[in-house]
Amino acid sequence: MAVNVGAGVVEECVERWGLRVTGAGMRGMTAVVWPVVRGDGSAAALKVLTPDEETVGEPLALRAWGGRGSVRLLEYDAGSGSMLLERLDERRPLSRLARRDPRGAVRVLGELLSRLGGVRAPAGLRGLGGIAEGMLAEVPGAVGRLASAGDRRVVRECAAVLAEVVGEPGDRLLHWDLHFGNVLAGVREPWLAIDPKPLSGDPGFELLPSLVNEYRERDVRWRFDLLSEAVGVDRARARAWTLGRVLQNCLWEVEEGCRRLPRREVAVAGVLLGRGFGG
């Protein structure tokens, strides 16, 4: 369900930061964003966020990045979950480029992931180590609820590979949800990331959204190669953490009551687990 924001919150933000709303709010799952103009005439975006476990660290992450590869945070009010952000061009997401030039768009994602993951995560963010350990603990129960032997094998194999790296979860600042739709054209830089769901961890855990957005199975291998090289992650570690991300998606599906895994996750796991992958 999309977030429900009262008009009073918007009015308070407009008064506090001297804004003028210039268009309708754009609603998402956890936030509403309004185009606004500041007192000095510059364009901005007012984002009212309803924090959850994944989005609560967004202001921390944006401050840490300081606009280097990401949208710039101009103001923040913790009481209302409101952020005043640099205005980007919502009419020009990276997904438009991806349809014309998939490799060029994936290169943009790789460059952004490299820059964002080059920053050490600030204190106070959720950590990949605890998330990964929790996932491994859920595997036996999830396996028991899957109807297909093939699906059960995928979950076990992903978990086995994840178990090899779970003790070294990393400390980089991860966006966690970077894909073509979460990159917009900017003025001071051509492309900037928006809507992080930040955590502290290994950059290899970042790759899956960029592998499956505008998904085609035949693209998985070259995307993985391009992204892992751009991010500068050891290929074996990138593979392990990406399979961990596949496992996370699979566990969510089982938690929702599904007895069969999504074919996309099975296909991606198959590519990453395939014979000769490490060659």
MIKE-427390 format. One line per field, with one value per residue (C-alpha): residue in three letters; x, z, y. Coordinates in Angstrom, 1 decimal, always signed. Last residue first. Example, Ala and Ser with C-alpha at 12.3 -4.5 7.8 and 13.67 -1.06 7.14 Angstrom:
! residues 2
type = SER:ALA
u = +13.7:+12.3
w = +7.1:+7.8
v = -1.1:-4.5
This chain:
! residues 279
type = GLY:GLY:PHE:GLY:ARG:GLY:LEU:LEU:VAL:GLY:ALA:VAL:ALA:VAL:GLU:ARG:ARG:PRO:LEU:ARG:ARG:CYS:GLY:GLU:GLU:VAL:GLU:TRP:LEU:CYS:ASN:GLN:LEU:VAL:ARG:GLY:LEU:THR:TRP:ALA:ARG:ALA:ARG:ALA:ARG:ASP:VAL:GLY:VAL:ALA:GLU:SER:LEU:LEU:ASP:PHE:ARG:TRP:ARG:VAL:ASP:ARG:GLU:ARG:TYR:GLU:ASN:VAL:LEU:SER:PRO:LEU:LEU:GLU:PHE:GLY:PRO:ASP:GLY:SER:LEU:PRO:LYS:PRO:ASP:ILE:ALA:LEU:TRP:PRO:GLU:ARG:VAL:GLY:ALA:LEU:VAL:ASN:GLY:PHE:HIS:LEU:ASP:TRP:HIS:LEU:LEU:ARG:ASP:GLY:PRO:GLU:GLY:VAL:VAL:GLU:ALA:LEU:VAL:ALA:ALA:CYS:GLU:ARG:VAL:VAL:ARG:ARG:ASP:GLY:ALA:SER:ALA:LEU:ARG:GLY:VAL:ALA:GLY:PRO:VAL:GLU:ALA:LEU:MET:GLY:GLU:ALA:ILE:GLY:GLY:LEU:GLY:ARG:LEU:GLY:ALA:PRO:ALA:ARG:VAL:GLY:GLY:LEU:ARG:SER:LEU:LEU:GLU:GLY:LEU:VAL:ARG:VAL:ALA:GLY:ARG:PRO:ASP:ARG:ARG:ALA:LEU:ARG:SER:LEU:PRO:ARG:ARG:GLU:ASP:LEU:ARG:GLU:LEU:LEU:MET:SER:GLY:SER:GLY:ALA:ASP:TYR:GLU:LEU:LEU:ARG:VAL:SER:GLY:ARG:GLY:GLY:TRP:ALA:ARG:LEU:ALA:LEU:PRO:GLU:GLY:VAL:THR:GLU:GLU:ASP:PRO:THR:LEU:VAL:LYS:LEU:ALA:ALA:ALA:SER:GLY:ASP:GLY:ARG:VAL:VAL:PRO:TRP:VAL:VAL:ALA:THR:MET:GLY:ARG:MET:GLY:ALA:GLY:THR:VAL:ARG:LEU:GLY:TRP:ARG:GLU:VAL:CYS:GLU:GLU:VAL:VAL:GLY:ALA:GLY:VAL:ASN:VAL:ALA:MET
u = +36.7:+34.7:+31.4:+32.7:+29.7:+26.7:+26.1:+25.9:+23.8:+21.5:+21.1:+19.9:+17.4:+16.0:+15.6:+13.8:+11.6:+10.2:+10.4:+7.5:+5.6:+4.7:+3.3:+4.6:+7.5:+8.4:+8.7:+10.8:+13.1:+13.6:+14.4:+17.0:+18.5:+19.0:+20.8:+23.0:+23.7:+24.8:+27.0:+28.7:+29.2:+30.6:+33.0:+34.2:+34.6:+36.6:+34.8:+36.1:+32.7:+33.3:+34.7:+31.7:+29.3:+30.7:+31.0:+27.6:+26.0:+27.7:+26.4:+22.9:+22.1:+20.9:+18.3:+16.6:+15.5:+14.7:+16.0:+17.4:+21.2:+21.1:+18.9:+21.3:+24.6:+24.5:+25.5:+28.9:+29.5:+30.0:+28.1:+26.6:+23.0:+21.0:+17.6:+18.5:+15.8:+17.9:+21.1:+22.5:+23.2:+24.6:+26.2:+25.6:+22.3:+20.8:+19.3:+17.7:+18.8:+16.4:+14.5:+17.6:+18.5:+20.1:+18.2:+20.8:+22.4:+25.4:+27.8:+30.8:+31.6:+32.0:+30.1:+33.2:+31.9:+29.0:+31.5:+31.5:+27.9:+26.7:+27.8:+26.1:+22.9:+22.7:+23.2:+20.5:+18.0:+18.6:+18.3:+15.0:+13.8:+14.8:+13.1:+9.9:+7.2:+9.0:+7.9:+10.7:+13.3:+12.0:+12.3:+15.9:+16.9:+15.7:+18.9:+20.9:+18.8:+19.3:+23.1:+22.9:+20.9:+23.2:+26.2:+24.7:+24.4:+21.6:+22.8:+23.6:+27.2:+28.2:+29.0:+32.5:+32.3:+33.6:+30.3:+28.6:+31.3:+31.6:+27.9:+27.5:+30.1:+28.5:+25.0:+26.3:+28.0:+24.7:+23.1:+25.7:+25.4:+21.6:+21.7:+18.2:+16.0:+18.6:+18.7:+15.0:+15.6:+18.1:+15.2:+14.5:+11.1:+12.0:+14.6:+16.5:+15.7:+18.1:+16.3:+14.3:+13.7:+10.7:+10.5:+8.1:+10.1:+13.5:+13.4:+16.0:+17.4:+19.4:+20.2:+22.0:+20.9:+23.6:+26.9:+28.8:+25.9:+27.3:+27.6:+27.6:+24.7:+22.6:+23.4:+22.3:+19.1:+18.2:+18.8:+15.1:+14.4:+14.8:+13.4:+10.6:+10.5:+7.4:+9.1:+8.0:+10.1:+10.1:+12.0:+14.0:+14.1:+16.0:+14.1:+16.0:+13.0:+12.9:+10.8:+9.0:+8.2:+6.5:+7.6:+5.5:+7.2:+7.1:+5.4:+5.5:+3.4:+4.4:+2.9:+1.3:+3.1:+4.7:+4.8:+6.3:+8.9:+10.2:+11.8:+9.7:+6.5:+6.6:+7.6:+4.7:+2.2:+3.4:+2.9:-0.5:-1.6:-1.4:+0.7:-0.5:+2.2:+1.3:+0.0
w = -15.5:-12.4:-14.1:-15.6:-14.6:-13.7:-10.2:-11.3:-14.4:-12.5:-9.7:-12.2:-13.7:-10.4:-9.3:-12.6:-12.4:-9.0:-6.5:-5.9:-2.7:-2.2:+1.2:+1.6:+3.7:+0.8:-1.5:+1.0:+1.3:-2.4:-2.5:+0.2:-1.5:-4.7:-2.5:-1.1:-4.7:-5.3:-2.2:-3.4:-7.0:-5.9:-3.6:-6.4:-8.7:-6.3:-6.2:-8.1:-8.6:-12.3:-12.6:-10.7:-12.8:-16.2:-15.4:-13.8:-16.7:-19.2:-17.3:-16.7:-20.2:-21.7:-18.9:-19.9:-17.1:-17.5:-13.9:-13.1:-13.1:-11.7:-8.8:-8.2:-7.9:-4.5:-2.3:-4.0:-2.4:+1.0:+3.9:+5.8:+4.9:+3.0:+1.4:-1.1:-3.0:-5.5:-7.5:-9.8:-13.5:-15.7:-12.8:-11.8:-13.8:-13.0:-14.8:-12.6:-11.2:-9.2:-12.2:-13.8:-10.6:-7.3:-4.4:-1.7:-1.6:+0.2:+2.5:+2.9:+6.0:+4.8:+5.6:+6.3:+8.4:+5.9:+3.1:+2.8:+4.2:+1.2:-1.1:+0.9:+1.2:-2.6:-3.0:-0.4:-1.9:-5.5:-4.4:-2.8:-6.0:-8.0:-5.5:-6.1:-3.4:-1.2:+2.4:+3.9:+2.2:+3.9:+7.3:+6.7:+5.2:+7.8:+9.9:+6.8:+6.2:+9.8:+9.4:+6.2:+7.8:+10.8:+8.7:+6.2:+8.9:+9.6:+9.8:+13.0:+12.4:+9.1:+6.2:+4.7:+1.3:-1.9:-2.2:-3.5:-6.1:-7.3:-7.4:-9.5:-12.0:-12.3:-12.7:-15.5:-17.1:-17.0:-18.9:-21.6:-21.9:-22.3:-24.9:-26.2:-23.6:-20.9:-21.8:-20.8:-17.7:-16.6:-15.5:-17.5:-16.7:-13.0:-13.7:-10.5:-7.8:-4.9:-1.8:+1.1:+3.4:+5.7:+8.2:+10.3:+13.5:+11.8:+9.7:+7.0:+4.7:+1.5:+0.8:-2.5:-5.0:-5.2:-7.0:-4.8:-3.4:+0.2:+0.2:+4.0:+4.2:+1.7:+3.7:+7.1:+5.5:+4.0:+7.2:+8.0:+4.5:+5.0:+8.5:+7.8:+7.6:+6.3:+4.1:+3.1:+0.1:-0.9:-4.2:-5.2:-7.8:-7.0:-6.7:-3.7:-1.5:-2.6:-5.4:-5.0:-6.8:-4.4:-3.4:-1.4:+0.5:+1.5:-1.3:-3.8:-4.5:-6.7:-5.3:-7.7:-8.9:-8.0:-4.2:-2.9:-0.2:+2.7:+4.6:+7.7:+6.0:+3.2:+5.6:+7.9:+5.0:+3.8:+7.2:+7.5:+4.2:+5.6:+4.0:+3.2:+2.0:-0.9:+0.0
v = -19.4:-19.0:-19.8:-23.0:-25.1:-22.9:-21.6:-18.0:-18.8:-21.2:-18.7:-16.1:-18.7:-19.7:-16.1:-15.3:-18.4:-17.3:-20.1:-22.4:-23.0:-19.4:-18.5:-14.9:-16.3:-18.5:-15.5:-13.6:-16.6:-16.6:-12.9:-13.3:-16.4:-14.3:-11.7:-14.4:-15.6:-12.0:-12.2:-15.4:-14.2:-10.9:-12.7:-15.0:-12.0:-9.9:-6.6:-3.6:-2.0:-1.7:-5.2:-6.7:-4.7:-5.6:-9.3:-9.5:-7.7:-10.0:-13.1:-11.9:-10.6:-13.9:-14.2:-11.0:-8.6:-4.9:-4.8:-8.3:-7.8:-4.2:-5.3:-8.2:-6.2:-4.6:-7.6:-7.6:-4.2:-5.9:-4.4:-1.5:-0.8:+1.7:+1.6:+4.3:+6.2:+8.2:+7.7:+10.5:+10.6:+13.4:+15.3:+19.0:+19.0:+15.6:+12.7:+10.1:+6.7:+4.6:+3.3:+1.8:-0.2:+0.6:-1.0:-1.9:+1.6:+0.2:+2.1:-0.2:-2.2:-5.7:-9.0:-11.1:-14.1:-14.6:-15.3:-19.2:-19.4:-17.5:-20.3:-23.0:-20.9:-20.4:-24.2:-25.0:-22.6:-23.8:-27.5:-26.9:-25.2:-28.3:-30.7:-28.7:-28.2:-25.8:-25.6:-27.8:-25.7:-22.6:-24.1:-25.3:-21.9:-19.5:-19.6:-18.9:-15.7:-14.6:-14.9:-12.8:-10.0:-9.9:-9.6:-7.2:-4.5:-2.1:+1.5:+3.4:+4.2:+5.6:+3.2:+3.6:+5.3:+3.7:+1.8:+4.9:+5.6:+2.0:+1.6:+4.7:+3.6:+0.2:+1.7:+3.9:+0.9:-0.9:+2.0:+1.9:-1.8:-1.6:+1.2:+2.1:+0.5:+1.2:+4.9:+5.3:+3.1:+5.7:+7.9:+11.1:+12.5:+12.6:+15.2:+15.9:+18.4:+18.4:+17.2:+18.5:+15.6:+15.0:+12.1:+14.3:+14.5:+13.8:+17.0:+17.0:+19.7:+19.9:+16.2:+15.8:+13.1:+10.5:+9.9:+12.3:+14.3:+14.3:+10.5:+10.5:+12.9:+10.8:+7.7:+9.1:+10.6:+7.2:+5.2:+4.6:+3.2:-0.5:-1.0:+1.4:+5.2:+7.0:+9.5:+13.0:+14.0:+17.7:+18.2:+21.2:+24.0:+27.2:+30.5:+31.7:+31.0:+27.4:+26.0:+22.7:+19.4:+17.1:+13.6:+11.1:+8.3:+4.6:+2.7:+5.6:+8.7:+11.6:+14.8:+17.2:+20.3:+23.6:+23.6:+26.8:+26.5:+28.6:+25.8:+25.8:+27.0:+24.5:+21.7:+22.5:+22.7:+19.3:+17.7:+19.2:+17.8:+14.3:+11.7:+8.2:+5.8:+3.5:+0.0
